[in-house]
Amino acid sequence: MIAFVSGPVAALAPTTAVIEVGGVGMAVQCTPDTLSGLRIGQEARLATSLVVREDSLTLYGFADDDERQVFELLQTASGVGPRLAQAMLAVHRPDALRRAVATGDEKALTAVPGIGKKGAQKLLLELKDRLGAPLGAAAGQGIGAPVTASWRDQLHAALVGLGYATREADEAVAAVTPQAEATEGTPQVGTLLKAALQTLNRTR
């Protein structure tokens, strides 16, 4: 098992980071929030989980070991593969998922694309004794959760980190501002990053 990769960031894409390890570029699948913390040319260390299939080897990357552990535990539930597990972590931090499962928060799970009401109910039952209790007092804050700092600054930094020019990042932030302002409470940076990337792809 490849427990982690460490090295300079060679390239960034909407769902993938390439980390140079010993002269080899390792493509790592990451959530938008994890990608937003990376910068091309800068050193990075990602906890990883290697998913082996008959026709592929896919490396998934995470900000820390706890996130990787939750990613692997989620897949012990029936019907949850690596892509859905990653989608869950793209919307909620590990502690937010623990709290959702511990409190039977069906709504939190249905916020994840690909999980309906019946699926959420099934997951709550199956994961109840697997994820454990929330570790921190600030459970629910982080990946995909409401951010207290300026969402504009975070989104702009994430886009620049993905290789877009400052002007492109400015335009993308402006394009998603109506969506952000229509959101109840503080906008979710992960969601806005996806919308911003779609806007940039349309203009290229």
N, C-alpha and C positions, 0 to 999 in steps of 0.2 A: 504493500500500500504506500502511496505517496502522501505523507502526512502534511507536508507543506512545500511551497516553492518560495524561493527568495532570490531577488535579483532586480536589475533595472527594468522598468516598464518599457517595452519596445514598441507596443502599439495598443490602441484602445478602440473598441467598437461598441455599439449600443448594448451588446450582451456579452462581450468577450474582452478579456485582457490578455496580452501576450507578454509573458515574463521571460526574460533571458536568463537561462540557468546553464552555466558552463558552456556557453556558446550555442545553446539550443533554445529556440523559442517555444515555450510551453503555452498553448492556448488554454485559457481557463474561463469557464462559464461563470459569470458573476451577476448579482442583482444590480440594478441601477444605483442603489445607495453605496454599495461596495465600490463600484466603478467610479463614483463621484469623488471618492477619496484618493484616487490614483492619479498620477501625473506622468506623462511620457518623459523618460529620461531619469526619473527619480527611483530610488530603491523602494521596493515593496516586499512585504512578507504576507502571504496568504495561506491560511489553513486550507487544506484541500481534501476532497473525497473523490476517489477514482471509481467511476461506474463502468463496469465491464459488460458489454453485450456481444452477441455473436458477430455482429457486423461493425462494432465501434468500441472505442475507448474514449470516454469523455471525462474530463477533469473539471470538477466544480470547485470554485474558490470562495472563501469566506473571510470576513474581517477578523474573526478569532476562532479559537477551538470550540467555544460553547456553541456558536452558530453552526459549525460543522456537525457537532454531536446531535443537535436538534434536527438538522437536515437528515441525518441517518436514522434517527428515531422515528421521524415522521413517516419514513418509508416502510416501517414495520406494520403500519396500518394497511389493511387491504385496499387496493385501488389507488394507492399513493406511490407514484413513481418519482424519479429525480426531478422531472420538470415541474410537477405539481408541488413537490416539497420546496423547490426553489421559489416558485410563485408565492407560496405561503410566507416565505422569509423575505420576499420582496415587499410584501404588504405589512408584515408584522415582525418586530424583533423577537428573539427567542423568549424573553420574559413576557412579552405581550401574548404570545401563543400559549405559554404556560398558564397565564392568568385566564385566558379565554377558555381553555380546557378545564381549569380548576373551577371556574364559576359557571360553566355551561353556557358560555356566551356564543350562541348560535350565529348571531348577527355578525360578529367579528370574523367568523370563518366564511360566511357567505360573501364577505367583502373581497375574498380572493377569487379572481377569475377562474372558472372551471369548477367551483364548488357551489352546489345548490343547497336547498334547505334539507333534503333527505341525506345528501352527502355529508353535510355539516353535523347532523344528528348522529350519523354513524361514526364519524371521526371523533366526536366528543366521547362516545362510549368506548371506542377502541384505544384512544390516547390517554384516557383519564389517569391510568396508573403507570404510564410510561414516561411522560415528560417531567413529572415532578412539580414541585411548587415554585413560584417565581423566586428568583435569586435576589433581586434588588428592589429597593423601595420605589424606584422610578419605573416599574414595569409598565410596558406599553409605550415608552418613549423610544424613539430611534428610527429604525428603518421603516419608512412608510407611515410613521406616526406623526402627529402634529409637531412641528418644530417651532421652538420659541424664538430662534434667531430669524433674521430676515430671510424669507424664502427666496427673494430675488437674488441676494448675494450668493446663497448656496447653489441655486440653480445656475447662475452665471458661471460660478467657479467650476461646477461639474461639467458644463458644456466646453469651457476652455480646456479643462483637463482631458476631455475626449478628443481634443485636437481642432476644435472649431475656432475660427478667428473671433476676436473680440466683437467685431461688428455683427457677425452672424449670431453670436451669443446674445447680443443686445436685442436683435430683431426677434429671436426665438422667445426671449423673456417677455417682450412686448406682446407677442402673438398669444401667449398663454395667460397673460394677465387677466383678461375677462373671465377665463375659467377659474383662475385662482380667487378672484374677487367674488365669484358666485358660490364659492365653497363655504359651508358653515364652519365657523371656527378658523383655526390656522391651516393654511393649505398644506397638503402633503407633497414634499419635494420629490419623492420617488415617482408619484403619479404625474406630476408636472414635467419631470424629466422625460418621461415616455412621450407625452404630448408634444414637448418641444422638439424631440428628435424626429417625430413624424412631420412636423412643420418644416424642419430643415431638409428632410428627404424630399419633400414635395417641391421645394424651391431650387433643388439642385438639378 
